[in-house]
Amino acid sequence: MDMRASETANTGAVVNRLPAESLLDIFKFEPDSFLGFSHVCRQWRELIHGCSLFWATIKICLSNLELDQQAAYWLERAGNRSLSIIIQSKHFRNDPEDDDQLVPLARILRGHMARCEELEIVALPQQIRRFVEACAGDTPLLRQMIVNVPYEYRNEDPLDLYLPLVIPFTLPSDHASPPCTIVRFQAWFPMFLSFGAAITELDIEGSVTIGRTDDLLHMLRSCPNLVKFDLYGEMKRIGESSHDALVVLPHLTNLRTPYIPDVENLLDYLDLPSLQCLDVYEFEWAEVMVDTFWDLFYDCPSLSDISLAYSIRCAETDPPDLVEDTLSLPLVTHFKFRGNVVANTLLRRLALPNVQELDLRDVPSDIVHELISFSTQLRRASFRGSMEIIEELPTIILPTLVSLEIARGFEYIDRLHLPQLSSLKLSGTYGLPHDPPELFLGTSLSALMGRSAPPLVTLRLEHLDVSDQSLIWCLERLPLLEELYLLNTATTDAVLHAVAYRDGNPIVPRLTRFKFYSIPITPAGVISFLSSRLGNGETPLESAATAAGGARPRLKGSVTFDDFGSVSQDDRATIRSMGNFLSMF
């Protein structure tokens, strides 16, 4: 016997001496491989076939012509354990489509559905429908249900798919367990019998099947214990409801409804007293939406997170009339909003006294100013898009703001006093990556430094024309700065020389991260900057926290030249020898 055979035999002997319990524990680390283990030897086969745990997850592939027999075989070995049933798809286009293919399997499983904890099925619509109809009955243990129509069939027969899938599962009359079931549907949406009372999380990516408000309300009415509801449409209108009764969901805290243009037809019929998080996007900002959201905000006193963004279009109209009252939302801490002529009418009447994170786009500066003037807890703010800067706005102090991002309307920073600001990001246009800077930053940045002396740690300037002299003046007043990002600015080597580590007393001594992207700097300037910051190639040992004591902080960053091809091979090699700083993109 050679040495390899001897080692194999010795290893096998050691394994075979392990107690059965230890072997089973080893097998459980790779539950998907237990069938392979069962073919190693008779002892392992007997152990695995005698352990019901391995057989409690029943995976069925639709390409198996004997899938009902496979299920029966596994059920026999699973004993009385709770079950997970997974029915996987196949390449439907290569096989005849049999609507009744899953019916024999369903008949085998039907008597065991009462102990099914998880059910996942990917099949054709009619196959799914016939399967659940044949499995009708009590499912008191079902905690997760996933139904998915294969992508290539999602738009094949929309008239059939518009009909909801009725799930004929029920709960026993003496069912006492608290609701905790998660249901996810893709390319279809369901209706429930008494089983709906067990559902707390419902995630519907309905695609083209989301077509009628009445059907959606019926679905929600059958799930009275919902806590979280996500409904994704496909830009298809759902129409008005033919009924007047509200659907009360007393426990719902999270609601997301994207890609439904006339979503007001659904929201107007929901009573959500516990709602905390609302996310609605890709909808039409018709005038009626102002009333819809006003009523929703008024009736949901627990709202803390609101996102109304990315609307598909706004009706071309004059601003609608709205009552002059102001609606205060004292519990809202996160607010995201994209404005337009209709939406801004609503925003003008809201007060967010305790908002902590504010993200506004295309909102006029006077509305922004009014909103943040009474926000005493604001920590992070982002203002993007057209702000319609108004010169007469007074300067206000935001004592708690630590992070600010302004895109396009950067002049608005002239109206702010920000004594605690640690992160500032200013950008000009939404141009292409290599477009030259178009907007002149002027004195806005230096005026902020003089007015507020903010303890900036991060500074990012993008698509802005800022002079070297002005930027250097600002950097000299930022001793705590650790991150500097200059993208598509007019910055030259003069700034690199200014922030170089010279004479033991550099400006921005804590600098640890940088990005210089498509700015008019030279390889020589970059090499000089890196050499000084890295101590002529020596690896620095200290972090930014000790930089004030004289030690050089570690340095990470990237440089992308306007014309990478013009950088000589020698310069490329020199920069790369200092670290992974050179980038082509």
Secondary structure, DSSP 8 states (H G I E B T S, - for coil): --HHHHHHHHHHHHHHTS-HHHHHHHHHTSGGGHHHHTTT-HHHHHHHHT-GGGGSEEEEETT-TTHHHHHHHHHHHHTT--EEEEEE---GGGS---TTTTHHHHHHHHTTGGGEEEEEEE--HHHHHHHHHHT-EE-TT--EEEEE--GGGTTT-HHHHTS-EEE-EE--TT--S---EEEEEES--EEESGGGGGEEEEEEE-GGG---HHHHHHHHHT-TT-SEEEEE--S------S----EE-TT--EEE--S-TTTHHHHTTEE-TT--EEEEES-EE-HHHHHHHHHHHHH-TT--EEEEE--SEE-SS------S--EE-TT--EEEEE--TTHHHHHTTEE-TT-SEEEEES--HHHHHHHHHT-TT--EEEEES-----TT---EE-TT--EEEEES-GGGGGGEE-TT--EEEEE-----TT----EE-TTHHHHHHHHH----SEEEEESEE--HHHHHHHHTT-TT--EEEEES----HHHHHHTS--TT--SSTT--EEEEES-S--HHHHHHHHHHHHTTT----B-GGGGGGT--B--EEEEE-TTGGGS-HHHHHHHHHH-S-B---
